[in-house]
Amino acid sequence: MIWKVKTFGELSTSELYAIIKARIDVFVVEQNCPYPDLDDYDQKALHIWAESDGNVLAYCRIFDKGIKYNETSIGRVLSTSPARGTGAGKQLIKYAIETIENRLRTSEIRISAQDYLLKFYSDFGFSDTGKKYLEDNIPHTEMLRK
């Protein structure tokens, strides 16, 4: 498993294809959420992922302050089926937090978490803000890490 961090402009077409494929496989197909994945934010994000043989195992994108929220943020977090249960998701969040702290020089991070992952994110220091909502019929909660 190889970990990568790249801006949109640094992504190869093969890497971008693999990332979009993983996002569609997890969010659209597995979670049955037809939504516009290509939202004009990828160009503003840092992309972090683990891959093996050209396939994405875990992925997220990171935004600097003021792009999605007042704080930095992590979004589109996923582990593909082959990576689940391997610890890749935990490693992904650890790398995302380290990348934000080292590159963006802050520890304040806001996320929009699917409710079944609240405990998972709380283990990384994220706290429930009390803002709860449905997105694509999936309960979500905004969380903040200071």
C-alpha positions in Angstrom: 0.0 0.0 0.0 1.4 3.4 -1.1 0.2 6.7 0.4 0.0 9.8 -1.8 -0.8 13.5 -1.2 -1.4 15.7 -4.3 -3.1 18.8 -5.4 -5.6 18.6 -8.2 -3.0 19.8 -10.7 -0.5 17.1 -9.6 -2.9 14.2 -10.2 -2.4 12.1 -13.3 -5.4 11.2 -15.3 -5.1 7.6 -14.1 -5.0 8.7 -10.5 -8.0 11.0 -10.9 -9.9 8.2 -12.6 -9.1 5.8 -9.8 -10.2 8.4 -7.2 -13.5 9.1 -8.9 -14.2 5.4 -9.4 -13.6 4.7 -5.7 -15.9 7.6 -4.7 -18.7 6.5 -7.1 -18.3 2.8 -6.0 -18.6 3.7 -2.3 -21.0 6.7 -2.2 -23.2 6.2 -5.3 -23.3 2.4 -5.7 -22.8 1.0 -2.1 -24.6 3.7 -0.3 -27.2 4.2 -3.0 -26.8 8.0 -3.1 -27.1 9.4 -6.6 -25.5 12.8 -6.1 -23.3 15.2 -8.2 -19.8 14.0 -7.0 -18.1 16.3 -9.4 -18.9 19.5 -7.5 -16.1 21.9 -8.6 -14.3 21.6 -5.3 -11.7 18.9 -6.3 -9.6 21.7 -8.0 -9.3 23.4 -4.6 -8.5 20.3 -2.5 -5.5 18.4 -1.4 -6.2 14.7 -2.2 -4.9 12.0 0.1 -5.2 8.3 -0.7 -3.7 4.8 -0.3 -3.4 2.7 -3.4 -2.3 -0.8 -4.4 -1.9 -1.9 -8.0 -3.5 1.4 -9.1 -6.6 0.8 -7.1 -7.7 3.3 -4.4 -8.0 1.7 -0.9 -8.7 4.8 1.2 -9.3 8.4 0.2 -10.2 11.9 1.4 -9.9 15.4 0.3 -8.7 18.4 2.4 -9.7 22.0 2.2 -8.0 25.1 3.6 -10.0 27.6 5.7 -12.7 29.5 3.9 -13.4 27.0 1.1 -16.0 24.8 2.7 -16.1 26.1 6.3 -14.4 28.8 8.3 -12.0 26.1 9.5 -10.0 23.6 7.4 -12.0 20.5 6.6 -11.8 16.9 5.5 -14.4 15.4 3.1 -15.3 12.5 0.8 -13.7 10.1 3.3 -13.9 6.5 2.2 -12.4 3.1 2.5 -13.1 0.7 -0.4 -14.3 -2.8 0.3 -10.8 -4.4 0.1 -9.4 -2.0 2.7 -12.1 -2.3 5.3 -10.9 -3.8 8.6 -7.3 -3.2 7.7 -6.8 0.0 9.7 -6.4 2.0 6.4 -9.3 4.3 7.4 -7.6 5.2 10.8 -4.3 5.8 9.0 -6.1 8.0 6.5 -7.5 10.3 9.1 -4.2 10.4 11.0 -2.4 11.4 7.7 -5.2 14.0 7.0 -4.8 15.6 10.4 -1.0 15.6 10.1 -1.2 17.1 6.6 -3.5 19.9 7.8 -1.3 20.6 10.8 1.9 20.6 8.8 0.9 22.2 5.5 -2.1 24.4 6.5 -0.7 25.3 10.0 -3.8 24.8 12.0 -5.4 22.1 14.2 -9.0 23.4 13.8 -10.8 21.0 11.5 -14.6 20.7 10.7 -16.1 17.7 9.2 -19.5 16.4 8.2 -19.7 12.9 9.5 -22.2 10.1 8.8 -23.7 9.4 12.2 -22.5 5.8 12.3 -18.9 7.1 12.3 -19.3 9.6 15.3 -17.3 7.3 17.6 -14.6 6.7 15.0 -14.0 10.5 14.6 -14.3 11.2 18.3 -11.3 9.0 18.8 -9.3 11.6 16.7 -10.5 14.5 18.9 -13.5 15.6 16.9 -16.6 16.8 19.0 -20.2 16.8 18.0 -21.3 20.4 17.3 -25.0 19.5 17.7 -25.7 20.4 14.1 -27.5 17.3 12.7 -29.1 16.9 9.2 -30.0 14.4 6.6 -27.9 14.3 3.4 -29.0 11.8 0.7 -31.2 10.2 3.4 -28.2 9.5 5.6 -28.0 11.1 9.0 -25.0 13.4 9.4 -23.5 15.5 12.2 -21.0 18.4 11.9 -18.0 17.7 14.1 -15.1 20.1 15.1 -11.6 19.3 16.2 -9.6 22.1 17.9 
